Amino acid sequence: MKSHGQRFLLIGAIGVILFSVAQLIVRNFYIMASVELAVASAKSDSLHSTRQALVSRIAVLEAPGRLGEIGTELELTPLSLESFILLEVGE
């Protein structure tokens, strides 16, 4: 009977140890995933702000006033109406 009690305690102790090791492994994976998520989130925020800055810069460069200034600096003039040809498309 004493032998069965010792075996039962040994099996219980091994079970508790295995359960604890499994919990540590799962917690380690959880912490690693949390760190990776934080890094990815920071990278995403950085890329988002860079994209917003580039969109703003494009808007400034494509603004009609800006294009007019560039055209004036390059001595460009609008085309005359005679330069355009009107075509009618029949179906």
Residue pairs with C-beta under 8 A, 6 or more apart in sequence:
60 66
71 77
